[in-house]
Amino acid sequence: MTPAKYKSITVEQIARAMIATSLNRPGRSDVYHYPEMMRSDRHGAHIIHRMSRHITLSLMLLSMAGAALTAQAPQPAPPAPAVYANLNQLMRGVLYPAANVVFFPQFENPANVKQASDPGMATDPLTSTFGGWQAVENASLALAESTTLLLVPGRMCSNGVAAPVTDPQWVAFVQEVRDAGMEAYKAAQAKDQEKVSALSEKVSTSCEHCHRKWRRTQANRCK
């Protein structure tokens, strides 16, 4: 323990002082005069100088080792994403409206859709500020991106049963929707109405695979 009349210093402060001394030779002080020490005892001063260099090197190596150990320390796992909507709400709020926009080119060329009188407030993506083919592109991407939400642990079905997010068939069907969405996006980028129309069937079929197994009958819903 440090006596009360002395001020405590940290190890870091000691190390900094040692490094500073080794890098900058001191001049005269009330305690010693470095040049005089060198003249009076060349051998002793040489030893002191070598020791200071070794101390500096040792401190640098210790600092590097500490940094390496800190970098190698295991990082805590990120928290699981929060789940707010049940599966039915997610379908109605995201996938269902996005799929309907992707299906639109079956009936009309999106380029011919006129903007709403106030496109910034339009509730129909096709007549909004980002309407036409851009709306089909965005809807295709929304469809593909939202499939990730279908795999989040903790998602519940509307009947209170946990969604089968780890079931191999569920995962496979979700991938089908993702793939179909990305194919539709590429076709929409090319403004290829015929190809998007053909891909609409693929999107519909990928949804139907999942619905047939987990949605068609109330007794088997999400089981």
CORTA-V344668 format. One record per backbone hydrogen bond with DSSP energy under -0.5 kcal/mol. NH is the residue of the N-H (numbers start at 0). CO is the residue of the C=O. E is the energy in kcal/mol with one decimal. If there is no record, write none. Layout:
# CORTA-V344668
NH,CO,E ; NH,CO,E
This chain:
# CORTA-V344668
5,2,-1.7 ; 13,9,-1.8 ; 14,10,-2.6 ; 15,11,-2.5 ; 16,12,-2.1 ; 17,13,-2.4 ; 18,14,-2.4 ; 19,15,-2.6 ; 20,16,-2.2 ; 21,17,-2.0 ; 22,18,-1.9 ; 23,19,-1.9 ; 28,31,-1.6 ; 33,26,-1.1 ; 36,32,-2.1 ; 37,33,-2.2 ; 38,34,-2.1 ; 39,35,-3.1 ; 40,36,-2.4 ; 44,40,-2.8 ; 45,41,-2.3 ; 46,42,-2.0 ; 47,43,-2.3 ; 48,44,-2.6 ; 49,45,-2.4 ; 50,46,-2.6 ; 51,47,-2.3 ; 52,48,-1.8 ; 53,49,-2.3 ; 54,50,-2.7 ; 55,51,-2.4 ; 56,52,-2.4 ; 57,53,-2.6 ; 58,54,-2.6 ; 59,55,-2.1 ; 60,56,-2.4 ; 61,57,-2.6 ; 62,58,-2.3 ; 63,59,-2.3 ; 64,60,-2.5 ; 65,61,-2.4 ; 66,62,-2.1 ; 67,63,-2.2 ; 68,64,-2.4 ; 69,65,-2.0 ; 70,66,-2.2 ; 71,67,-1.8 ; 72,68,-0.7 ; 72,69,-0.7 ; 86,155,-3.1 ; 89,85,-2.3 ; 90,86,-2.3 ; 91,87,-2.4 ; 92,88,-2.3 ; 93,89,-2.1 ; 94,89,-1.1 ; 95,90,-3.5 ; 97,93,-1.7 ; 98,94,-2.7 ; 99,95,-1.9 ; 100,96,-1.4 ; 101,97,-1.8 ; 102,98,-2.0 ; 103,99,-0.8 ; 103,100,-0.6 ; 105,102,-1.8 ; 106,103,-2.5 ; 107,103,-1.4 ; 109,107,-0.5 ; 111,108,-2.2 ; 112,109,-1.4 ; 115,126,-2.7 ; 118,115,-0.8 ; 120,117,-2.1 ; 121,118,-0.9 ; 124,122,-0.7 ; 126,123,-1.4 ; 127,123,-0.5 ; 127,124,-0.9 ; 128,118,-1.2 ; 130,127,-1.3 ; 131,125,-1.6 ; 133,130,-1.1 ; 134,131,-0.6 ; 135,131,-1.2 ; 136,132,-2.4 ; 137,133,-2.7 ; 138,134,-2.4 ; 139,135,-2.2 ; 140,136,-2.2 ; 141,137,-2.6 ; 142,138,-2.3 ; 143,139,-2.1 ; 144,140,-3.2 ; 145,141,-2.4 ; 146,142,-0.6 ; 146,143,-0.7 ; 147,144,-1.5 ; 148,145,-0.7 ; 149,145,-0.7 ; 149,146,-0.8 ; 150,147,-1.4 ; 151,148,-0.9 ; 154,151,-1.3 ; 156,160,-3.4 ; 159,156,-1.9 ; 162,154,-2.5 ; 164,162,-2.5 ; 166,163,-1.4 ; 170,166,-2.5 ; 171,167,-2.0 ; 172,168,-2.7 ; 173,169,-2.5 ; 174,170,-1.8 ; 175,171,-1.6 ; 176,172,-1.8 ; 177,173,-2.2 ; 178,174,-2.8 ; 179,175,-2.4 ; 180,176,-2.4 ; 181,177,-2.1 ; 182,178,-2.1 ; 183,179,-2.2 ; 184,180,-1.9 ; 185,181,-2.0 ; 186,182,-2.0 ; 187,183,-2.4 ; 188,184,-2.3 ; 189,185,-1.3 ; 190,187,-1.2 ; 191,186,-2.4 ; 192,190,-1.1 ; 195,191,-2.4 ; 196,192,-2.3 ; 197,193,-1.9 ; 198,194,-2.4 ; 199,195,-1.4 ; 200,196,-0.7 ; 200,197,-0.7 ; 201,197,-0.8 ; 202,198,-2.5 ; 203,199,-2.5 ; 204,200,-2.5 ; 205,201,-2.1 ; 206,202,-1.8 ; 207,203,-2.3 ; 208,204,-2.0 ; 209,205,-0.9 ; 210,206,-2.3 ; 211,207,-2.9 ; 212,208,-1.0 ; 213,209,-2.5 ; 214,210,-2.4 ; 215,210,-1.9 ; 219,216,-0.6 ; 220,217,-1.0 ; 221,213,-1.5 ; 222,219,-2.1
